[in-house]
């Protein structure tokens, strides 16, 4: 069965107190010949199995037989033990990018976070948090959107200090199977800052799980956003409506104008 196949891929070492043992790597069966046992004598076989690559309960059954002497009570010739293997996993924030990495204030920048479960077990309650460090007194930025590629994953953003209205993105990813990958995308627009200076936003994305991890060193990725001065190009136009207007027309003594303003950008 599947459990047998999993154990077969593990390393098995059998050490008897007397006699010899052989291991069938194909099905994970250990066969030992302990030789002769006198009345009331006993023998011990220690079987060491390396940790299987999957979690869950594993049942091991040992059976003793004697082909030479009859056994009046064969009902006690077998015993079983159940070993519960705890899950372990390695979730990784594989990459983090911002495009463009040096946007002008008032223009869009898109962050993409890629993450993966390296296994071997399923990672439960996976969550992603991306925390921005905005300088004190800075106008911060506007959140345009936040989303996740995995079905059922939801993302939101939470207020923080000293950012005026923003502190961190938070994504509830849920369970991730071994080998599964997913991504989160955050779109922001740095706000205009009086004086129009060059500014720097630092941020660190971290992935977490409630399942035990054997490697937490790859859980985070950092990035730096260099916000350049805003650049706008305002264009105005004015149009007189109904021109020419007769000054001697009592019924329509007014002149109407339409004034239009547009921003050729690139900044908001």
C-alpha distance (Angstrom), angle and dihedral (degrees) to the residues before:
residue distance angle dihedral
X1 . . .
X2 3.79 . .
X3 3.80 93.7 .
X4 3.80 90.7 51.3
X5 3.81 90.3 51.0
X6 3.77 91.1 51.0
X7 3.82 92.4 51.4
X8 3.79 90.2 45.7
X9 3.81 88.4 62.7
X10 3.80 90.1 54.3
X11 3.79 125.6 85.0
X12 3.82 113.2 -102.2
X13 3.80 124.0 -167.1
X14 3.83 119.6 -178.0
X15 3.82 120.5 -165.4
X16 3.86 117.7 -175.2
X17 3.81 124.2 -162.1
X18 3.81 85.8 -132.1
X19 3.78 135.6 5.1
X20 3.80 123.5 17.9
X21 3.81 141.2 -72.3
X22 3.78 136.9 -150.2
X23 3.80 129.3 -159.9
X24 3.79 124.7 -144.0
X25 3.83 102.5 -148.3
X26 3.79 90.7 -167.9
X27 3.81 97.4 66.2
X28 3.81 103.6 10.3
X29 3.83 94.1 -112.9
X30 3.82 121.3 151.1
X31 3.84 117.8 -155.2
X32 3.81 119.6 -170.7
X33 3.79 133.4 -176.5
X34 3.80 108.0 -158.4
X35 3.81 93.7 176.6
X36 3.79 121.7 -142.5
X37 3.80 123.7 -0.9
X38 3.79 118.7 -164.8
X39 3.80 120.2 -140.6
X40 3.82 110.0 -65.3
X41 3.82 90.5 4.6
X42 3.81 120.8 129.7
X43 3.80 139.9 -161.1
X44 3.80 131.2 -157.8
X45 3.78 129.8 -145.9
X46 3.80 118.1 -165.9
X47 3.80 113.3 -158.2
X48 3.80 116.4 -168.5
X49 3.80 116.1 -164.7
X50 3.79 121.0 -171.6
X51 3.79 114.4 -126.4
X52 3.84 109.6 -77.2
X53 3.79 116.5 -122.2
X54 3.81 91.6 -118.9
X55 3.78 132.4 59.7
X56 3.78 127.1 -128.5
X57 3.83 139.8 77.0
X58 3.81 118.7 -39.7
X59 3.82 121.7 -166.2
X60 3.79 118.7 -150.0
X61 3.81 120.3 -170.1
X62 3.81 125.0 -167.4
X63 3.82 122.7 -164.6
X64 3.81 128.2 -171.7
X65 3.81 123.9 -157.2
X66 3.79 138.2 172.5
X67 3.82 115.5 -151.8
X68 3.83 93.0 -170.4
X69 3.82 105.9 45.5
X70 3.78 125.5 47.4
X71 3.82 117.9 -115.3
X72 3.83 114.3 -142.2
X73 3.84 92.7 -165.8
X74 3.84 110.8 38.3
X75 3.81 90.5 160.5
X76 3.81 91.9 86.5
X77 3.80 96.3 47.4
X78 3.82 95.7 99.8
X79 3.79 135.3 56.5
X80 3.80 131.7 176.8
X81 3.78 134.3 -153.1
X82 3.80 127.4 -166.6
X83 3.78 118.9 -147.1
X84 3.81 118.7 -164.9
X85 3.80 109.8 -149.8
X86 3.80 110.8 -155.0
X87 3.82 117.6 -133.5
X88 3.79 119.2 -105.2
X89 3.77 127.9 -179.0
X90 3.79 145.3 169.2
X91 3.78 116.7 -137.4
X92 3.79 116.2 -171.7
X93 3.79 137.0 -165.3
X94 3.79 93.2 -140.4
X95 3.81 99.8 -174.9
X96 3.79 145.2 -9.3
X97 3.78 125.5 -164.2
X98 3.81 138.8 172.8
X99 3.80 122.1 -154.7
X100 2.89 114.8 -134.3
X101 3.81 96.8 17.6
X102 3.83 91.2 -166.0
X103 3.80 106.7 40.5
X104 3.78 124.6 168.6
X105 3.77 117.0 -110.9
X106 3.79 107.6 -90.3
X107 3.83 94.2 30.4
X108 3.80 131.4 101.8
X109 3.81 126.3 -95.7
X110 3.81 122.5 -177.2
X111 3.80 124.5 -151.2
X112 3.81 119.8 -158.2
X113 3.82 119.7 -167.1
X114 3.81 118.1 -168.3
X115 3.79 120.6 -166.0
X116 3.81 138.2 172.0
X117 3.79 143.2 -170.6
X118 3.80 107.6 -127.2
X119 3.81 90.5 -170.1
X120 2.90 146.0 167.0
X121 3.82 87.9 -178.6
X122 3.78 131.4 33.3
X123 3.81 111.5 -89.7
X124 3.79 110.8 -131.1
X125 3.83 127.4 -150.3
X126 3.80 94.7 5.2
X127 3.81 113.3 -169.6
X128 3.81 133.5 -177.9
X129 3.78 124.7 -154.3
X130 3.80 125.6 -176.2
X131 3.80 112.2 -168.3
X132 3.81 121.0 -164.0
X133 3.79 123.4 -155.1
X134 3.81 107.4 -148.9
X135 3.83 116.9 -173.4
X136 3.80 115.9 -108.1
X137 3.80 111.2 -91.8
X138 3.79 92.4 17.8
X139 3.80 118.6 135.4
X140 3.81 89.7 -129.6
X141 3.78 120.2 -156.9
X142 3.77 143.4 -74.3
X143 3.81 120.4 -108.8
X144 3.79 111.2 -130.2
X145 3.81 100.1 178.6
X146 3.81 144.4 -24.0
X147 3.80 125.6 -159.9
X148 3.79 147.0 153.6
X149 3.81 131.9 -139.7
X150 3.81 97.7 -141.4
X151 3.80 118.2 91.1
X152 3.79 110.7 -106.1
X153 3.80 93.6 17.0
X154 3.80 115.2 130.3
X155 3.80 129.1 -167.4
X156 3.77 131.9 -161.6
X157 3.76 138.4 162.3
X158 3.80 128.6 -125.1
X159 3.79 131.7 -152.6
X160 3.77 118.4 -103.8
X161 3.77 143.3 179.6
X162 2.99 132.9 -77.8
X163 3.80 90.3 10.5
X164 3.79 109.6 92.3
X165 3.77 96.4 -127.9
X166 3.77 107.7 -7.9
X167 3.78 140.8 61.7
X168 3.80 114.2 149.5
X169 3.78 145.7 -2.1
X170 3.81 114.1 -127.6
X171 3.80 125.5 -165.2
X172 3.80 125.2 -171.6
X173 3.80 101.6 -152.0
X174 3.82 101.9 170.8
X175 3.81 124.0 -157.5
X176 3.80 121.1 -5.3
X177 3.80 121.7 -163.3
X178 3.79 120.7 -135.7
X179 3.80 108.6 -76.9
X180 3.81 93.9 14.4
X181 3.81 118.7 138.8
X182 3.80 132.0 -163.0
X183 3.79 140.4 165.5
X184 3.80 140.3 -146.7
X185 3.81 124.5 -148.9
X186 3.81 124.8 -157.5
X187 3.80 122.3 -174.7
X188 3.82 118.7 -163.0
X189 3.80 138.7 170.5
X190 3.84 117.0 -150.3
X191 3.79 109.9 -131.8
X192 3.80 124.6 -123.8
X193 3.81 113.6 -90.8
X194 3.84 121.0 -153.0
X195 3.79 108.8 -106.3
X196 3.82 88.8 29.1
X197 3.84 94.9 -117.9
X198 3.80 131.0 171.5
X199 3.82 107.6 -96.6
X200 3.79 136.8 -172.3
X201 3.81 127.9 -140.7
X202 3.82 116.9 -168.2
X203 3.77 120.2 -162.2
X204 3.79 137.9 174.5
X205 3.80 126.1 -159.7
X206 3.81 117.9 -153.9
X207 3.80 131.2 -174.4
X208 3.82 123.0 -153.7
X209 3.80 140.5 179.3
X210 3.79 137.4 -173.1
X211 3.83 89.7 -130.9
X212 3.80 116.8 95.0
X213 3.80 111.7 -94.5
X214 3.79 126.9 -149.5
X215 3.82 93.0 -162.5
X216 3.79 124.0 34.1
X217 3.80 95.6 163.1
X218 3.82 93.0 90.8
X219 3.82 98.1 48.7
X220 3.83 98.3 100.3
X221 3.80 140.2 53.7
X222 3.81 126.5 -175.5
X223 3.79 133.3 -155.7
X224 3.80 138.5 -177.4
X225 3.79 122.7 -139.5
X226 3.81 113.6 -157.0
X227 3.80 106.7 -157.2
X228 3.81 111.9 -154.3
X229 3.84 125.3 -155.4
X230 3.78 115.8 -74.5
X231 3.80 118.5 -103.8
X232 3.79 123.2 -160.7
X233 3.78 135.7 167.9
X234 3.80 112.8 -157.7
X235 3.79 115.1 -162.4
X236 3.82 121.4 -166.8
X237 3.78 131.2 -170.6
X238 3.79 133.7 -178.9
X239 3.77 128.7 -157.7
X240 3.80 127.9 -173.4
X241 3.78 111.4 -140.7
X242 3.79 122.1 -143.3
X243 3.82 93.7 9.4
X244 2.99 123.6 -161.6
X245 3.79 98.8 48.2
X246 3.74 119.6 -173.6
X247 3.80 111.4 -124.0
X248 3.78 89.7 -152.8
X249 3.83 94.5 59.1
X250 3.81 106.2 105.6
X251 3.80 92.4 -174.5
X252 3.83 92.6 60.8
X253 3.77 110.3 26.6
X254 3.87 94.4 153.9
X255 3.78 132.8 90.9
X256 3.87 115.3 -145.8
X257 3.80 124.6 -151.0
X258 3.81 131.2 -171.5
X259 3.84 114.5 -150.6
X260 3.83 117.0 -166.9
X261 3.83 126.9 -169.9
X262 3.81 125.8 -170.7
X263 3.81 135.0 175.2
X264 3.78 115.9 -135.1
X265 3.82 88.3 -169.6
X266 2.86 140.7 153.2
X267 3.83 86.5 -163.5
X268 3.79 125.1 60.0
